[in-house]
């Protein structure tokens, strides 16, 4: 479930997993896969903070009217837009105890890519780090260091409702290892909770 995170540029914005059967994340109007986000964070971790850094993240940017209604889709009453298509294929579980982010969600990437193709094309969005100000810009959304670290920790936890049985995909483990080894000031102090 996406949660509200504070950005410096847009105020509160939604970020997170929006369906437990896929590892796709959303950041307001940008949609991208968690393994690509994790790889971008790992790449940023290799910068030591001696100047600006930039990496690219493959994303789909949707017009707001084409995104759909997450709560309507979760409740099975409205299946418009991209999110509605995903919930038509992967409905919300009837049993609450099954509401856990699936660590195998990356296996559905091909299905999700086919579903999103009519709504938007994939393109690289920049993730840029401004070392002197300790800010990160993700496709036009500006975060301070604590805000950016909160996004990383959200993925580490598996969002809400967290990873099923505490099992994380390998790419999440690799991201956190890179973060913990990093000398980048934006990532300093970030540890596994």
C-alpha atoms as one frame of an Amber mdcrd trajectory, in Angstrom:
protein
   0.000   0.000   0.000   1.482   3.371  -0.890   2.012   5.751   2.001   2.349
   9.530   2.144   5.919  10.834   2.195   7.048  14.433   2.518   8.717  15.944
  -0.530  10.260  19.400  -0.639   8.779  20.067  -4.075   5.213  18.690  -3.917
   4.377  18.367  -0.224   2.905  14.982   0.685   3.191  12.451  -2.148   2.235
   8.810  -2.441   5.067   6.297  -2.716   5.010   2.543  -2.530   3.794  -0.810
  -3.663   0.177  -0.694  -4.806  -0.528  -4.421  -5.267   0.986  -7.335  -3.350
   1.487  -9.490  -6.467   3.838  -7.073  -8.238   7.020  -5.348  -7.193   6.064
  -2.196  -9.063   6.230   1.000  -7.046   4.559   4.313  -7.645   5.809   7.782
  -6.850   2.768   9.951  -7.465   2.564   9.732 -11.305   5.760   7.716 -11.898
   5.605   3.911 -11.873   8.761   1.780 -11.758   9.885  -1.631 -10.615  11.426
  -2.085  -7.181  14.433  -3.933  -8.566  15.220  -0.972 -10.838  14.784   1.438
  -7.923  17.024  -0.749  -5.764  19.680  -0.847  -8.486  19.539   2.966  -8.798
  19.951   3.359  -5.021  22.882   0.920  -5.106  24.473   2.952  -7.887  23.994
   6.167  -5.889  25.600   4.438  -2.924  28.823   4.138  -4.930  29.147   7.949
  -5.154  31.160   9.295  -2.248  29.483  12.671  -2.153  32.238  14.781  -3.661
  29.845  16.477  -6.071  26.515  15.949  -7.798  25.515  12.449  -8.802  23.019
  11.290 -11.382  21.595   7.889 -12.265  18.650   6.962 -14.443  15.584   4.993
 -13.446  13.330   3.365 -16.045   9.803   4.530 -15.311   6.329   4.960 -16.749
   4.783   8.378 -16.175   0.992   8.306 -16.329  -1.490  11.124 -16.714  -3.439
  11.300 -13.458  -6.700  10.399 -15.192  -5.186   7.144 -16.449  -3.833   5.914
 -13.102  -7.131   4.707 -11.640  -8.629   4.558  -8.165  -6.570   2.431  -5.762
  -9.184   2.241  -2.992 -11.953   1.454  -5.472  -9.834  -1.321  -6.993  -8.888
  -2.746  -3.580 -12.578  -2.930  -2.639 -13.475  -4.466  -5.999 -15.858  -1.698
  -7.013 -13.902   0.333  -9.567 -11.459  -1.049 -12.099 -10.645   1.936 -14.280
  -7.151   2.947 -15.314  -3.920   1.065 -14.930  -4.390   0.262 -11.250  -7.852
  -1.104 -11.992  -6.376  -3.400 -14.663  -3.841  -4.724 -12.164  -6.524  -5.422
  -9.551  -8.775  -7.086 -12.105  -5.921  -9.560 -12.704  -4.592  -9.672  -9.119
  -7.511  -8.931  -6.742  -7.076  -7.960  -3.109  -6.976 -11.146  -0.975 -10.195
 -12.085   0.796  -8.317 -13.188   3.934  -6.558 -10.326   5.724  -3.677 -12.575
   6.818  -2.786 -13.056   3.135  -2.316  -9.297   2.688   1.500  -9.360   2.538
   3.887  -8.074  -0.116   4.960 -11.102  -2.124   8.747 -11.468  -2.458   8.133
 -13.232  -5.796   6.290 -10.214  -7.206   9.140  -9.595  -9.646   8.079 -12.771
 -11.463   4.978 -10.902 -12.705   7.015  -8.123 -14.320   6.253  -9.231 -17.887
   2.517  -9.270 -17.163   2.650  -5.804 -15.579   4.728  -4.402 -18.453   2.059
  -5.595 -20.908  -0.683  -4.058 -18.755   0.960  -0.636 -18.441   2.001  -0.372
 -22.111  -1.374   1.100 -23.260  -1.166   3.755 -20.529   2.420   5.021 -20.919
   5.753   4.239 -22.507   8.845   3.490 -20.497  11.479   6.216 -20.314  14.404
   7.037 -18.098  13.772   9.573 -15.356  16.786  11.080 -13.609  17.648  10.639
  -9.981  20.018  13.441  -9.096  21.766  14.090  -5.806  22.804  17.539  -4.682
  25.581  16.894  -2.188  25.868  20.374  -0.622  22.124  20.521   0.117  21.713
  16.800   0.861  18.724  16.480  -1.452  17.628  13.913  -4.022  15.429  14.655
  -7.031  13.537  11.664  -8.414  11.899  12.594 -11.697  10.991  16.092 -10.481
  10.133  15.147  -6.883  12.646  16.624  -4.432  13.390  14.920  -1.104  15.701
  15.840   1.731  18.015  13.211   3.192  15.539  11.884   5.805  12.776  11.768
   3.181  14.920   9.843   0.706  16.058   7.447   3.410  12.406   6.855   4.339
  11.712   5.720   0.749  14.582   3.241   0.939  13.397   1.907   4.292   9.867
   1.518   2.922  11.191  -0.812   0.200  13.357  -2.620   2.759  10.294  -3.312
   4.922   8.074  -4.325   2.019   5.932  -1.269   2.601   2.650  -1.765   4.257
   1.836  -4.654   4.846   5.536  -5.735   4.789   7.213  -8.661   3.064   5.492
 -12.016   3.476   7.225 -14.004   6.240   9.979 -11.364   6.376  11.428 -12.708
   3.107  12.998 -10.050   0.898  13.999 -10.411  -2.746  17.754 -10.592  -3.340
  17.757  -7.153  -4.973  16.474  -5.572  -1.735  19.206  -7.294   0.279  21.844
  -6.138  -2.221  20.535  -2.561  -2.083  20.765  -2.426   1.707  24.259  -3.933
   1.688  25.369  -1.233  -0.780  23.738   1.465   1.368  25.401   0.221   4.547
  28.839   0.214   2.844  28.282   3.617   1.259  30.231   6.758   2.039  27.627
   8.927   0.308  26.465  11.597   2.823  22.844  11.151   1.666  22.917   7.573
   2.906  25.052   8.063   6.016  23.515   6.547   9.103  20.931   4.472   7.242
  20.785   0.990   8.763  18.376  -1.915   8.732  15.664  -1.362  11.322
